[in-house]
Amino acid sequence: MKQAVIESGRAEFALNAVKNVVAGKNEKAKKEYKSYAKKFPTLVLANGLAAAVAFAVDKGGSYAIVYNNISDWLIKSGYFANPTRLEEYVCAMSSDEYRVVTNEVLALLEWLKRFASGLIEGDADDLIEGDANEG
């Protein structure tokens, strides 16, 4: 029962996060967000949560939105109270906590990816193809 409540809360949070992107961003930013929401779980699985978070901090832009989604969810769900930065929190965790938080982030990212795919039309690749065809 508790797992269903957590999953429902995670889904609702992700839906609202994607709706905020849809409502407040231009088409290019929406498509980038969709692309990054799809790619971010692979970054976490391939490189680890800390490296993926560091990558998002370095890249900024729509990756920063995904970073903020993760940070906001971890605060809301009680994993940490009021960190200065997500990357500091991730780097200071015990290995057991790191595994738990990584799984939580991956679960959130799955919802973000689903809702971004459903609510945002096109892909970031469409922008590149469109630019090439305009010349």
Backbone as JSON Lines, residues from 0, in Angstrom:
{"i":0,"aa":"M","n":[0.82,-1.2,0.0],"ca":[0.0,0.0,0.0],"c":[0.86,1.26,0.0]}
{"i":1,"aa":"K","n":[1.87,1.28,0.91],"ca":[2.71,2.46,1.0],"c":[3.45,2.71,-0.33]}
{"i":2,"aa":"Q","n":[3.91,1.63,-0.98],"ca":[4.6,1.76,-2.26],"c":[3.7,2.41,-3.31]}
{"i":3,"aa":"A","n":[2.43,2.04,-3.32],"ca":[1.49,2.62,-4.28],"c":[1.3,4.12,-4.04]}
{"i":4,"aa":"V","n":[1.28,4.51,-2.78],"ca":[1.13,5.93,-2.43],"c":[2.38,6.7,-2.86]}
{"i":5,"aa":"I","n":[3.55,6.12,-2.63],"ca":[4.8,6.76,-3.04],"c":[4.85,6.88,-4.56]}
{"i":6,"aa":"E","n":[4.49,5.81,-5.26],"ca":[4.51,5.83,-6.72],"c":[3.53,6.87,-7.27]}
{"i":7,"aa":"S","n":[2.37,6.95,-6.66],"ca":[1.36,7.93,-7.07],"c":[1.86,9.36,-6.85]}
{"i":8,"aa":"G","n":[2.48,9.59,-5.72],"ca":[3.04,10.92,-5.43],"c":[4.16,11.27,-6.39]}
{"i":9,"aa":"R","n":[4.98,10.3,-6.7],"ca":[6.08,10.5,-7.65],"c":[5.52,10.85,-9.03]}
{"i":10,"aa":"A","n":[4.5,10.11,-9.44],"ca":[3.88,10.35,-10.75],"c":[3.26,11.75,-10.8]}
{"i":11,"aa":"E","n":[2.54,12.12,-9.75],"ca":[1.91,13.44,-9.71],"c":[2.96,14.55,-9.76]}
{"i":12,"aa":"F","n":[4.04,14.37,-9.01],"ca":[5.12,15.35,-9.01],"c":[5.71,15.49,-10.42]}
{"i":13,"aa":"A","n":[5.97,14.36,-11.07],"ca":[6.55,14.39,-12.41],"c":[5.6,15.03,-13.41]}
{"i":14,"aa":"L","n":[4.33,14.71,-13.31],"ca":[3.35,15.31,-14.21],"c":[3.35,16.83,-14.07]}
{"i":15,"aa":"N","n":[3.34,17.32,-12.85],"ca":[3.35,18.77,-12.62],"c":[4.66,19.41,-13.1]}
{"i":16,"aa":"A","n":[5.76,18.71,-12.92],"ca":[7.05,19.23,-13.38],"c":[7.06,19.39,-14.9]}
{"i":17,"aa":"V","n":[6.56,18.38,-15.61],"ca":[6.53,18.44,-17.07],"c":[5.52,19.49,-17.53]}
{"i":18,"aa":"K","n":[4.38,19.59,-16.85],"ca":[3.39,20.62,-17.21],"c":[4.0,22.02,-17.06]}
{"i":19,"aa":"N","n":[4.84,22.22,-16.05],"ca":[5.51,23.51,-15.88],"c":[6.43,23.82,-17.05]}
{"i":20,"aa":"V","n":[7.11,22.82,-17.55],"ca":[7.97,23.0,-18.72],"c":[7.11,23.35,-19.94]}
{"i":21,"aa":"V","n":[6.04,22.6,-20.12],"ca":[5.16,22.82,-21.27],"c":[4.58,24.23,-21.23]}
{"i":22,"aa":"A","n":[4.19,24.7,-20.06],"ca":[3.55,26.01,-19.93],"c":[4.53,27.16,-20.03]}
{"i":23,"aa":"G","n":[5.77,26.94,-19.63],"ca":[6.66,28.09,-19.48],"c":[7.84,28.17,-20.4]}
{"i":24,"aa":"K","n":[7.98,27.25,-21.34],"ca":[9.19,27.24,-22.17],"c":[8.83,27.35,-23.64]}
{"i":25,"aa":"N","n":[9.81,27.81,-24.43],"ca":[9.62,27.86,-25.88],"c":[9.75,26.44,-26.45]}
{"i":26,"aa":"E","n":[9.44,26.28,-27.72],"ca":[9.43,24.95,-28.34],"c":[10.79,24.27,-28.28]}
{"i":27,"aa":"K","n":[11.85,25.03,-28.52],"ca":[13.19,24.45,-28.47],"c":[13.49,23.92,-27.07]}
{"i":28,"aa":"A","n":[13.21,24.71,-26.05],"ca":[13.47,24.29,-24.67],"c":[12.64,23.07,-24.29]}
{"i":29,"aa":"K","n":[11.4,23.03,-24.74],"ca":[10.55,21.86,-24.46],"c":[11.13,20.59,-25.06]}
{"i":30,"aa":"K","n":[11.55,20.7,-26.32],"ca":[12.11,19.53,-27.0],"c":[13.42,19.1,-26.37]}
{"i":31,"aa":"E","n":[14.24,20.06,-25.96],"ca":[15.49,19.73,-25.27],"c":[15.19,19.02,-23.95]}
{"i":32,"aa":"Y","n":[14.23,19.55,-23.2],"ca":[13.86,18.93,-21.93],"c":[13.42,17.48,-22.16]}
{"i":33,"aa":"K","n":[12.59,17.27,-23.15],"ca":[12.11,15.92,-23.47],"c":[13.29,15.0,-23.77]}
{"i":34,"aa":"S","n":[14.21,15.48,-24.57],"ca":[15.38,14.69,-24.93],"c":[16.22,14.38,-23.7]}
{"i":35,"aa":"Y","n":[16.45,15.37,-22.86],"ca":[17.28,15.19,-21.67],"c":[16.6,14.3,-20.63]}
{"i":36,"aa":"A","n":[15.29,14.41,-20.51],"ca":[14.55,13.54,-19.59],"c":[14.68,12.08,-20.03]}
{"i":37,"aa":"K","n":[14.75,11.86,-21.34],"ca":[14.94,10.5,-21.87],"c":[16.37,10.0,-21.63]}
{"i":38,"aa":"K","n":[17.35,10.89,-21.76],"ca":[18.76,10.51,-21.68],"c":[19.28,10.39,-20.25]}
{"i":39,"aa":"F","n":[18.68,11.12,-19.33],"ca":[19.25,11.21,-17.99],"c":[19.3,9.87,-17.25]}
{"i":40,"aa":"P","n":[18.29,9.01,-17.36],"ca":[18.42,7.71,-16.67],"c":[19.63,6.91,-17.16]}
{"i":41,"aa":"T","n":[19.93,6.99,-18.45],"ca":[21.1,6.29,-18.98],"c":[22.38,6.88,-18.41]}
{"i":42,"aa":"L","n":[22.42,8.19,-18.26],"ca":[23.59,8.83,-17.62],"c":[23.78,8.32,-16.2]}
{"i":43,"aa":"V","n":[22.69,8.21,-15.46],"ca":[22.77,7.72,-14.08],"c":[23.25,6.28,-14.05]}
{"i":44,"aa":"L","n":[22.66,5.44,-14.9],"ca":[23.03,4.01,-14.9],"c":[24.46,3.78,-15.37]}
{"i":45,"aa":"A","n":[24.89,4.54,-16.36],"ca":[26.23,4.34,-16.93],"c":[27.35,4.95,-16.07]}
{"i":46,"aa":"N","n":[27.06,6.1,-15.46],"ca":[28.12,6.85,-14.78],"c":[27.94,6.99,-13.28]}
{"i":47,"aa":"G","n":[26.75,6.7,-12.78],"ca":[26.46,6.9,-11.37],"c":[25.73,8.22,-11.16]}
{"i":48,"aa":"L","n":[25.0,8.3,-10.08],"ca":[24.2,9.49,-9.79],"c":[25.06,10.73,-9.62]}
{"i":49,"aa":"A","n":[26.16,10.61,-8.9],"ca":[27.01,11.78,-8.65],"c":[27.55,12.36,-9.96]}
{"i":50,"aa":"A","n":[28.02,11.51,-10.85],"ca":[28.55,11.98,-12.13],"c":[27.45,12.58,-13.0]}
{"i":51,"aa":"A","n":[26.27,11.98,-12.98],"ca":[25.15,12.51,-13.77],"c":[24.74,13.88,-13.24]}
{"i":52,"aa":"V","n":[24.7,14.03,-11.94],"ca":[24.35,15.32,-11.34],"c":[25.42,16.36,-11.7]}
{"i":53,"aa":"A","n":[26.69,15.98,-11.62],"ca":[27.76,16.9,-11.97],"c":[27.65,17.32,-13.44]}
{"i":54,"aa":"F","n":[27.3,16.37,-14.3],"ca":[27.11,16.67,-15.73],"c":[25.99,17.69,-15.91]}
{"i":55,"aa":"A","n":[24.89,17.5,-15.22],"ca":[23.75,18.43,-15.32],"c":[24.14,19.83,-14.86]}
{"i":56,"aa":"V","n":[24.92,19.9,-13.78],"ca":[25.38,21.2,-13.28],"c":[26.26,21.88,-14.32]}
{"i":57,"aa":"D","n":[27.15,21.1,-14.93],"ca":[28.07,21.64,-15.93],"c":[27.33,22.11,-17.18]}
{"i":58,"aa":"K","n":[26.37,21.35,-17.66],"ca":[25.68,21.67,-18.91],"c":[24.65,22.78,-18.75]}
{"i":59,"aa":"G","n":[23.95,22.82,-17.62],"ca":[22.93,23.84,-17.42],"c":[21.77,23.68,-18.39]}
{"i":60,"aa":"G","n":[21.12,24.78,-18.76],"ca":[20.01,24.75,-19.71],"c":[18.9,23.81,-19.26]}
{"i":61,"aa":"S","n":[18.44,22.99,-20.18],"ca":[17.35,22.05,-19.86],"c":[17.82,20.96,-18.92]}
{"i":62,"aa":"Y","n":[19.13,20.66,-18.9],"ca":[19.63,19.72,-17.9],"c":[19.44,20.29,-16.5]}
{"i":63,"aa":"A","n":[19.54,21.6,-16.36],"ca":[19.33,22.23,-15.06],"c":[17.89,22.05,-14.6]}
{"i":64,"aa":"I","n":[16.96,22.01,-15.54],"ca":[15.56,21.78,-15.16],"c":[15.4,20.36,-14.63]}
{"i":65,"aa":"V","n":[16.01,19.38,-15.28],"ca":[15.97,18.0,-14.8],"c":[16.63,17.92,-13.42]}
{"i":66,"aa":"Y","n":[17.77,18.57,-13.28],"ca":[18.47,18.64,-11.99],"c":[17.54,19.19,-10.91]}
{"i":67,"aa":"N","n":[16.86,20.3,-11.21],"ca":[15.94,20.89,-10.24],"c":[14.77,19.97,-9.93]}
{"i":68,"aa":"N","n":[14.26,19.26,-10.95],"ca":[13.2,18.28,-10.71],"c":[13.65,17.23,-9.71]}
{"i":69,"aa":"I","n":[14.85,16.72,-9.9],"ca":[15.39,15.69,-9.0],"c":[15.56,16.27,-7.59]}
{"i":70,"aa":"S","n":[16.18,17.42,-7.5],"ca":[16.42,18.05,-6.21],"c":[15.1,18.33,-5.47]}
{"i":71,"aa":"D","n":[14.15,18.91,-6.18],"ca":[12.85,19.22,-5.57],"c":[12.14,17.96,-5.09]}
{"i":72,"aa":"W","n":[12.21,16.89,-5.89],"ca":[11.54,15.64,-5.48],"c":[12.21,15.04,-4.24]}
{"i":73,"aa":"L","n":[13.53,15.05,-4.2],"ca":[14.22,14.48,-3.04],"c":[13.93,15.27,-1.77]}
{"i":74,"aa":"I","n":[13.77,16.57,-1.9],"ca":[13.37,17.38,-0.75],"c":[11.94,17.06,-0.36]}
{"i":75,"aa":"K","n":[11.05,17.06,-1.33],"ca":[9.62,16.81,-1.06],"c":[9.39,15.43,-0.45]}
{"i":76,"aa":"S","n":[10.13,14.45,-0.94],"ca":[9.92,13.08,-0.47],"c":[10.69,12.77,0.82]}
{"i":77,"aa":"G","n":[11.43,13.75,1.33],"ca":[12.05,13.6,2.64],"c":[13.44,12.98,2.64]}
{"i":78,"aa":"Y","n":[14.08,12.87,1.5],"ca":[15.42,12.3,1.49],"c":[16.45,13.26,2.06]}
{"i":79,"aa":"F","n":[16.25,14.54,1.86],"ca":[17.08,15.52,2.55],"c":[16.26,16.77,2.76]}
{"i":80,"aa":"A","n":[16.63,17.54,3.79],"ca":[15.78,18.63,4.24],"c":[16.01,19.92,3.44]}
{"i":81,"aa":"N","n":[17.16,20.48,3.53],"ca":[17.4,21.75,2.87],"c":[18.87,21.85,2.48]}
{"i":82,"aa":"P","n":[19.24,21.11,1.45],"ca":[20.67,21.1,1.09],"c":[21.08,22.39,0.41]}
{"i":83,"aa":"T","n":[22.34,22.66,0.51],"ca":[22.83,23.79,-0.26],"c":[22.8,23.44,-1.73]}
{"i":84,"aa":"R","n":[23.27,22.27,-2.08],"ca":[23.3,21.82,-3.46],"c":[23.12,20.3,-3.48]}
{"i":85,"aa":"L","n":[22.43,19.83,-4.48],"ca":[22.21,18.4,-4.64],"c":[23.53,17.65,-4.76]}
{"i":86,"aa":"E","n":[24.47,18.19,-5.5],"ca":[25.75,17.49,-5.69],"c":[26.5,17.31,-4.37]}
{"i":87,"aa":"E","n":[26.39,18.27,-3.45],"ca":[27.03,18.13,-2.14],"c":[26.37,17.01,-1.35]}
{"i":88,"aa":"Y","n":[25.06,16.95,-1.42],"ca":[24.32,15.9,-0.72],"c":[24.69,14.51,-1.27]}
{"i":89,"aa":"V","n":[24.72,14.39,-2.59],"ca":[25.01,13.1,-3.23],"c":[26.42,12.63,-2.87]}
{"i":90,"aa":"C","n":[27.37,13.54,-2.86],"ca":[28.75,13.17,-2.58],"c":[29.0,12.83,-1.11]}
{"i":91,"aa":"A","n":[28.14,13.28,-0.22],"ca":[28.33,13.05,1.21],"c":[27.6,11.81,1.73]}
{"i":92,"aa":"M","n":[26.84,11.13,0.88],"ca":[26.04,9.98,1.31],"c":[26.89,8.75,1.59]}
{"i":93,"aa":"S","n":[26.34,7.88,2.45],"ca":[26.93,6.56,2.61],"c":[26.6,5.75,1.36]}
{"i":94,"aa":"S","n":[27.31,4.65,1.15],"ca":[27.06,3.86,-0.06],"c":[25.66,3.25,-0.05]}
{"i":95,"aa":"D","n":[25.15,2.87,1.12],"ca":[23.78,2.33,1.2],"c":[22.75,3.4,0.84]}
{"i":96,"aa":"E","n":[22.92,4.59,1.38],"ca":[22.01,5.69,1.08],"c":[22.11,6.08,-0.4]}
{"i":97,"aa":"Y","n":[23.31,6.05,-0.94],"ca":[23.53,6.37,-2.35],"c":[22.72,5.43,-3.24]}
{"i":98,"aa":"R","n":[22.73,4.14,-2.93],"ca":[21.96,3.16,-3.72],"c":[20.47,3.43,-3.62]}
{"i":99,"aa":"V","n":[19.98,3.72,-2.41],"ca":[18.56,3.99,-2.22],"c":[18.14,5.25,-2.98]}
{"i":100,"aa":"V","n":[18.91,6.3,-2.85],"ca":[18.59,7.56,-3.53],"c":[18.71,7.41,-5.04]}
{"i":101,"aa":"T","n":[19.69,6.67,-5.51],"ca":[19.81,6.42,-6.95],"c":[18.56,5.73,-7.47]}
{"i":102,"aa":"N","n":[18.08,4.72,-6.77],"ca":[16.85,4.03,-7.18],"c":[15.65,4.96,-7.18]}
{"i":103,"aa":"E","n":[15.58,5.83,-6.2],"ca":[14.48,6.8,-6.13],"c":[14.55,7.77,-7.3]}
{"i":104,"aa":"V","n":[15.73,8.25,-7.61],"ca":[15.91,9.17,-8.74],"c":[15.55,8.48,-10.05]}
{"i":105,"aa":"L","n":[15.97,7.24,-10.22],"ca":[15.62,6.51,-11.44],"c":[14.12,6.32,-11.58]}
{"i":106,"aa":"A","n":[13.44,6.06,-10.46],"ca":[11.98,5.92,-10.5],"c":[11.32,7.24,-10.91]}
{"i":107,"aa":"L","n":[11.81,8.35,-10.36],"ca":[11.29,9.67,-10.75],"c":[11.56,9.94,-12.22]}
{"i":108,"aa":"L","n":[12.77,9.67,-12.66],"ca":[13.13,9.92,-14.06],"c":[12.27,9.12,-15.03]}
{"i":109,"aa":"E","n":[11.88,7.93,-14.64],"ca":[10.99,7.13,-15.49],"c":[9.67,7.86,-15.71]}
{"i":110,"aa":"W","n":[9.12,8.45,-14.64],"ca":[7.88,9.22,-14.77],"c":[8.09,10.49,-15.59]}
{"i":111,"aa":"L","n":[9.19,11.19,-15.34],"ca":[9.47,12.4,-16.13],"c":[9.56,12.06,-17.61]}
{"i":112,"aa":"K","n":[10.25,10.97,-17.91],"ca":[10.41,10.54,-19.3],"c":[9.06,10.2,-19.92]}
{"i":113,"aa":"R","n":[8.21,9.49,-19.2],"ca":[6.89,9.13,-19.72],"c":[6.04,10.35,-20.01]}
{"i":114,"aa":"F","n":[5.98,11.25,-19.04],"ca":[5.14,12.44,-19.23],"c":[5.71,13.39,-20.28]}
{"i":115,"aa":"A","n":[7.03,13.54,-20.32],"ca":[7.64,14.39,-21.35],"c":[7.34,13.82,-22.74]}
{"i":116,"aa":"S","n":[7.43,12.51,-22.87],"ca":[7.13,11.89,-24.17],"c":[5.68,12.1,-24.57]}
{"i":117,"aa":"G","n":[4.78,12.06,-23.59],"ca":[3.37,12.21,-23.89],"c":[2.89,13.64,-24.07]}
{"i":118,"aa":"L","n":[3.53,14.58,-23.38],"ca":[3.03,15.96,-23.37],"c":[3.81,16.92,-24.27]}
{"i":119,"aa":"I","n":[5.0,16.52,-24.7],"ca":[5.82,17.41,-25.52],"c":[5.97,16.77,-26.9]}
{"i":120,"aa":"E","n":[5.51,17.5,-27.9],"ca":[5.59,17.0,-29.28],"c":[6.98,17.21,-29.84]}
{"i":121,"aa":"G","n":[7.39,16.32,-30.74],"ca":[8.67,16.44,-31.43],"c":[9.83,16.1,-30.54]}
{"i":122,"aa":"D","n":[11.01,16.18,-31.11],"ca":[12.26,15.91,-30.39],"c":[13.26,17.01,-30.67]}
{"i":123,"aa":"A","n":[14.3,17.08,-29.88],"ca":[15.35,18.07,-30.1],"c":[15.99,17.86,-31.47]}
{"i":124,"aa":"D","n":[16.04,16.62,-31.94],"ca":[16.6,16.33,-33.26],"c":[15.81,17.03,-34.36]}
{"i":125,"aa":"D","n":[14.51,17.24,-34.15],"ca":[13.68,17.93,-35.13],"c":[14.19,19.35,-35.39]}
{"i":126,"aa":"L","n":[14.73,19.98,-34.37],"ca":[15.25,21.34,-34.52],"c":[16.46,21.36,-35.43]}
{"i":127,"aa":"I","n":[17.33,20.37,-35.27],"ca":[18.53,20.3,-36.1],"c":[18.15,20.01,-37.54]}
{"i":128,"aa":"E","n":[17.26,19.04,-37.74],"ca":[16.82,18.72,-39.09],"c":[16.11,19.91,-39.72]}
{"i":129,"aa":"G","n":[15.29,20.6,-38.96],"ca":[14.57,21.76,-39.48],"c":[15.52,22.86,-39.89]}
{"i":130,"aa":"D","n":[16.57,23.09,-39.1],"ca":[17.56,24.11,-39.42],"c":[18.32,23.75,-40.69]}
{"i":131,"aa":"A","n":[18.64,22.47,-40.87],"ca":[19.39,22.02,-42.05],"c":[18.54,22.17,-43.3]}
{"i":132,"aa":"N","n":[17.24,21.94,-43.17],"ca":[16.36,22.02,-44.33],"c":[16.02,23.46,-44.73]}
{"i":133,"aa":"E","n":[16.23,24.4,-43.82],"ca":[15.88,25.79,-44.11],"c":[16.93,26.46,-44.99]}
{"i":134,"aa":"G","n":[18.17,25.96,-45.0],"ca":[19.27,26.6,-45.7],"c":[19.21,26.45,-47.14]}
